[in-house]
């Protein structure tokens, strides 16, 4: 079994690299047909951690949206991931809130990145949407 972390953005990330930042991304176009994204630019990344959250917070501008999804494949490339929209999460990086199927939670304004890493951010069962507004 192989797990791939993908994000979809409304603007290309290579623009971000020209500003001197170096978060590692791979082009995810080969998987685009199999992913439940609504945004046009797809990239594969290493995982969900504090560095990723920090990158998103600096990359995203007010009004931006980024989608995150774990795509798992088994032997011979068989798809193991499914999309259940009712289990989706929305994380607002501006208001510092986390919303899942059970409710919306306010994150601590000073420790919000650490709080997020202790919660389920990405899933192979639904898309996580990051917003900044």
Contact map, one row per residue, 1 for C-alpha under 8 A:
1110000000000000000000000000000000000000000000000000000000000000000000011110000000000000000000000000000000000000000000000000000000000
1111000000000000000000000000000000000000000000000000000000000000000000011100000000000000000000000000000000000000000000000000000000000
1111100000000000000000000000000000000000000000000000000000000000000001111000000000000000000000000000000000000000000000000000000000000
0111110000000000000000000000000000000000000111000000000000000000000001110000000000000000000000000000000000000000000000000000000000000
0011111000000000000000000000000000000000000111100000000000000000000111100000000000000000000000000000000000000000000000000000000000000
0001111100000000000000000001000000000000011110000000000000000000000111100000000000000000000000000000000000000000000000000000000000000
0000111110000000000000000000000000000000011110000000000000000000011110000000000000000000000000000000000000000000000000000000000000000
0000011111000000000000000000000000001111111000000000000000000000011100000000000000000000000000000000000000000000000000000000000000000
0000001111111000000000000000000000000011110000000000000000000000111000000000000000000000000000000000000000000000000000000000000000000
0000000111110000000000000000000000000011100000000000000000000001110000000000000000000000000000000000000000000000000000000000000000000
0000000011111000000000000000000000000001100000000000000000000000000000000000000000000000000000000000000000000000000000000000000000000
0000000011111111000000000000000000000000100000000000000000000000000000000000000000000000000000000000000000000000000000000000000000000
0000000010111111100000000000000000000000000000000000000000000000000000000000000000000000000000000000000000000000000000000000000000000
0000000000011111110000000000000000000000000000000000000000000000000000000000000000000000000000000000000000000000000000000000000000000
0000000000011111111000000000000000000000000000000000000000000000000000000000000000000000000000000000000000000000000000000000000000000
0000000000011111111110000000000000000000000000000000000000100000000000000000000000000000000000000000000000000000000000000000000000000
0000000000001111111111100000000000000000000000000000000000000000000000000000000000000000000000000000000000000000000000000000000000000
0000000000000111111110000000000000000000000000000000000000000000000000000000000000000000000000000000000000000000000000000000000000000
0000000000000011111110000000000000000000000000000000000000000000000000000000000000000000000000000000000000000000000000000000000000000
0000000000000001111111000000000000000000000000000000000000000000000000000000000000000000000000000000000000000000000000000000000000000
0000000000000001111111100000000000000000000000000000000000000000000000000000000000000000000000000000000000000000000000000000000000000
0000000000000000100111110000000000000000000000000000000000000000000000000000000000000000000000000000000000000000000000000000000000000
0000000000000000100011111000000000000000000000000000001000000000000000000000000000000000000000000000000000000000000000000000000000000
0000000000000000000001111100000000000000000011000000000000000000000000000000000000000000000000000000000000000000000000000000000000000
0000000000000000000000111110000000000000001111000000000000000000000000000000000000000000000000000000000000000000000000000000000000000
0000000000000000000000011111000000000000001110000000000000000000000000000000000000000000000000000000000000000000000000000000000000000
0000000000000000000000001111110000000000011100000000000000000000000000000000000000000000000000000000000000000000000000000000000000000
0000010000000000000000000111111100000000011100000000000000000000000000000000000000000000000000000000000000000000000000000000000000000
0000000000000000000000000011111100000000111000000000000000000000000000000000000000000000000000000000000000000000000000000000000000000
0000000000000000000000000011111110000000000000000000000000000000000000000000000000000000000000000000000000000000000000000000000000000
0000000000000000000000000001111111100000000000000000000000000000000000000000000000000000000000000000000000000000000000000000000000000
0000000000000000000000000001111111101000010000000000000000000000000000000000000000000000000000000000000000000000000000000000000000000
0000000000000000000000000000011111100000000000000000000000000000000000000000000000000000000000000000000000000000000000000000000000000
0000000000000000000000000000001111110000000000000000000000000000000000000000000000000000000000000000000000000000000000000000000000000
0000000000000000000000000000001111111000000000000000000000000000000010100000000000000000000000000000000000000000000000000000000000000
0000000000000000000000000000000001111100000000000000000000000000000000000000000000100000000000000000000000000000000000000000001000000
0000000100000000000000000000000100111111000000000000000000000000001000000000000000000000000000000000000000000000000000000000001000000
0000000100000000000000000000000000011111000000000000000000000000000000000000000000000000000000000000000000000000000000000000000000000
0000000111000000000000000000000000001111110000000000000000000000011000000000000000000000000000000000000000000000000000000000000000000
0000000111100000000000000000000000001111110000000000000000000000000000000000000000000000000000000000000000000000000000000000000000000
0000000111110000000000000000100000000011111000000000000000000000000000000000000000000000000000000000000000000000000000000000000000000
0000011110000000000000000011100100000011111100000000000000000000000000000000000000000000000000000000000000000000000000000000000000000
0000011100000000000000001111100000000000111110000000000000000000000000000000000000000000000000000000000000000000000000000000000000000
0001111000000000000000001111000000000000011111000000000000000000000000000000000000000000000000000000000000000000000000000000000000000
0001111000000000000000011100000000000000001111100000000000000000000000000000000000000000000000000000000000000000000000000000000000000
0001100000000000000000011000000000000000000111110000000000000000000000000000000000000000000000000000000000000000000000000000000000000
0000100000000000000000000000000000000000000011111001000000000000000000000000000000000000000000000000000000000000000000000000000000000
0000000000000000000000000000000000000000000001111111100000000000000000000000000000000000000000000000000000000000000010001100000000000
0000000000000000000000000000000000000000000000111111100000000000000000000000000000000000000000000000000000000000000010000000000000000
0000000000000000000000000000000000000000000000011111110000000000000000000000000000000000000000000000000000000000110010000000000000000
0000000000000000000000000000000000000000000000011111111000000000000000000000000000000000000000000000000000000000000000000000000000000
0000000000000000000000000000000000000000000000111111111100000000000000000000000000000000000000000000000000000000000000000000000000000
0000000000000000000000000000000000000000000000011111111110000000000000000000000000000000000000000000000000000000100000000000000000000
0000000000000000000000000000000000000000000000000111111111000000000000000000000000000000000000000000000000000000100000000000000000000
0000000000000000000000100000000000000000000000000011111111100000000000000000000000000000000000000000000000000000000000000000000000000
0000000000000000000000000000000000000000000000000001111111110000000000000000000000000000000000000000000000000000000000000000000000000
0000000000000000000000000000000000000000000000000000111111110000000000000000000000000000000010000000000000000000000000000000000000000
0000000000000000000000000000000000000000000000000000011111111000000000000000000000000000000000000000000000000000000000000000000000000
0000000000000001000000000000000000000000000000000000001111111000000000000000000000000000000000000000000000000000000000000000000000000
0000000000000000000000000000000000000000000000000000000111111101100000000000000000000000000000000000000000000000000000000000000000010
0000000000000000000000000000000000000000000000000000000001111111000000000000000000000000000000000000000000000000000000000000000000010
0000000000000000000000000000000000000000000000000000000000011111000000000000000000000000000001000000000000000000000000000000000000011
0000000000000000000000000000000000000000000000000000000000001111100000000000000000000000000000000000000000000000000000000000000000111
0000000001000000000000000000000000000000000000000000000000011111110000000000000000000000000000000000000000000000000000000000000000111
0000000011000000000000000000000000000000000000000000000000010011111000000000000000000000000000000000000000000000000000000000000011110
0000001111000000000000000000000000000010000000000000000000000001111100000000000000000000000000000000000000000000000000000000000011100
0000001110000000000000000000000000001010000000000000000000000000111110000000000000000000000000000000000000000000000000000000001111000
0000111100000000000000000000000000000000000000000000000000000000011111000000000000000000000000000000000000000000000000000100001111000
0000111000000000000000000000000000100000000000000000000000000000001111100000000000000000000000000000000000000000000000000111011100000
0011110000000000000000000000000000000000000000000000000000000000000111110000000010000000000000000000000000000000000000000111100000000
0011110000000000000000000000000000100000000000000000000000000000000011111000001110000000000000000000000000000000000000000001000000000
1111000000000000000000000000000000000000000000000000000000000000000001111100001110000000000000000000000000000000000000000001000000000
1110000000000000000000000000000000000000000000000000000000000000000000111110111110000000000000000000000000000000000000000000000000000
1100000000000000000000000000000000000000000000000000000000000000000000011111111100000000000000000000000000000000000000000000000000000
1000000000000000000000000000000000000000000000000000000000000000000000001111110000000000000000000000000000000000000000000000000000000
0000000000000000000000000000000000000000000000000000000000000000000000000111110000000000000000000000000000000000000000000000000000000
0000000000000000000000000000000000000000000000000000000000000000000000001111111000000000000000000000000000000000000000000000000000000
0000000000000000000000000000000000000000000000000000000000000000000000001111111100000000000000000000000000000000000000000000000000000
0000000000000000000000000000000000000000000000000000000000000000000000111100111110000000000000000000000000000000000000000000000000000
0000000000000000000000000000000000000000000000000000000000000000000000111100011111000000000000000000000000000000000000000000000000000
0000000000000000000000000000000000000000000000000000000000000000000001111000001111100000000000000000000000000000000000000001100000000
0000000000000000000000000000000000000000000000000000000000000000000000000000000111110000000000000000000000000000000000000001110000000
0000000000000000000000000000000000010000000000000000000000000000000000000000000011111000000000000000000000000000000000000001111000000
0000000000000000000000000000000000000000000000000000000000000000000000000000000001111111000000000000000000000000000000000000110000000
0000000000000000000000000000000000000000000000000000000000000000000000000000000000111111000000000000000000000000000000000000011000000
0000000000000000000000000000000000000000000000000000000000000000000000000000000000011111000000000000100000000000000000000000010000000
0000000000000000000000000000000000000000000000000000000000000000000000000000000000011111100000000001100000000000000000000000110000000
0000000000000000000000000000000000000000000000000000000000000000000000000000000000011111110000000001100000000000000000000000011110000
0000000000000000000000000000000000000000000000000000000000000000000000000000000000000011111000000111100000000000000000001000011110000
0000000000000000000000000000000000000000000000000000000000000000000000000000000000000001111100000111000000000000000000000000000111100
0000000000000000000000000000000000000000000000000000000000000000000000000000000000000000111110011110000000000000000000000000000111100
0000000000000000000000000000000000000000000000000000000000000000000000000000000000000000011111111100000000000000000000000000000001111
0000000000000000000000000000000000000000000000000000000010000000000000000000000000000000001111111000000000000000000000000000000001111
0000000000000000000000000000000000000000000000000000000000000100000000000000000000000000000111110000000000000000000000000000000000111
0000000000000000000000000000000000000000000000000000000000000000000000000000000000000000000111111000000000000000000000000000000000011
0000000000000000000000000000000000000000000000000000000000000000000000000000000000000000001111111100000001111001000000000000000000000
0000000000000000000000000000000000000000000000000000000000000000000000000000000000000000001110111110000111100000000000000000000000000
0000000000000000000000000000000000000000000000000000000000000000000000000000000000000000111100011111000111100000000100000000000000000
0000000000000000000000000000000000000000000000000000000000000000000000000000000000000000111000001111111110000000000000000000000000000
0000000000000000000000000000000000000000000000000000000000000000000000000000000000000011110000000111111100000000000000000000000000000
0000000000000000000000000000000000000000000000000000000000000000000000000000000000000111100000000011111000000000000000000000000000000
0000000000000000000000000000000000000000000000000000000000000000000000000000000000000000000000000011111100000000000000000000000000000
0000000000000000000000000000000000000000000000000000000000000000000000000000000000000000000000000011111110000000000000000000000000000
0000000000000000000000000000000000000000000000000000000000000000000000000000000000000000000000001111011111000000000000000000000000000
0000000000000000000000000000000000000000000000000000000000000000000000000000000000000000000000001110001111100000000000000000000000000
0000000000000000000000000000000000000000000000000000000000000000000000000000000000000000000000011100000111110000000000000000000000000
0000000000000000000000000000000000000000000000000000000000000000000000000000000000000000000000011100000011111011001100000000000000000
0000000000000000000000000000000000000000000000000000000000000000000000000000000000000000000000010000000001111111001000000000000000000
0000000000000000000000000000000000000000000000000000000000000000000000000000000000000000000000010000000000111111000000000000000000000
0000000000000000000000000000000000000000000000000000000000000000000000000000000000000000000000000000000000011111000000000000000000000
0000000000000000000000000000000000000000000000000000000000000000000000000000000000000000000000000000000000111111111000000000000000000
0000000000000000000000000000000000000000000000000000000000000000000000000000000000000000000000010000000000111111111100000000000000000
0000000000000000000000000000000000000000000000000100110000000000000000000000000000000000000000000000000000000011111110000000000000000
0000000000000000000000000000000000000000000000000100000000000000000000000000000000000000000000000000000000000011111111000000000000000
0000000000000000000000000000000000000000000000000000000000000000000000000000000000000000000000000000000000110011111111100000000000000
0000000000000000000000000000000000000000000000000000000000000000000000000000000000000000000000000100000000100001111111111000000000000
0000000000000000000000000000000000000000000000011100000000000000000000000000000000000000000000000000000000000000111111111000000000000
0000000000000000000000000000000000000000000000000000000000000000000000000000000000000000000000000000000000000000011111110000000000000
0000000000000000000000000000000000000000000000000000000000000000000000000000000000000000000000000000000000000000001111111000000000000
0000000000000000000000000000000000000000000000000000000000000000000000000000000000000000000000000000000000000000000111111110000000000
0000000000000000000000000000000000000000000000010000000000000000000000000000000000000000100000000000000000000000000110111110000100000
0000000000000000000000000000000000000000000000010000000000000000000111000000000000000000000000000000000000000000000000011111011100000
0000000000000000000000000000000000000000000000000000000000000000000011000000000000000000000000000000000000000000000000011111111100000
0000000000000000000000000000000000000000000000000000000000000000000011110000000011100000000000000000000000000000000000000111111000000
0000000000000000000000000000000000000000000000000000000000000000000001000000000011110010000000000000000000000000000000000011111000000
0000000000000000000000000000000000000000000000000000000000000000000010000000000001111111100000000000000000000000000000000111111100000
0000000000000000000000000000000000011000000000000000000000000000001110000000000000101001100000000000000000000000000000000111111110000
0000000000000000000000000000000000000000000000000000000000000000001110000000000000000001111000000000000000000000000000001110011111000
0000000000000000000000000000000000000000000000000000000000000000111100000000000000000001111000000000000000000000000000000000001111100
0000000000000000000000000000000000000000000000000000000000000000111100000000000000000000011110000000000000000000000000000000000111110
0000000000000000000000000000000000000000000000000000000000000011110000000000000000000000011111000000000000000000000000000000000011111
0000000000000000000000000000000000000000000000000000000000011111100000000000000000000000000111100000000000000000000000000000000001111
0000000000000000000000000000000000000000000000000000000000000111000000000000000000000000000111100000000000000000000000000000000000111
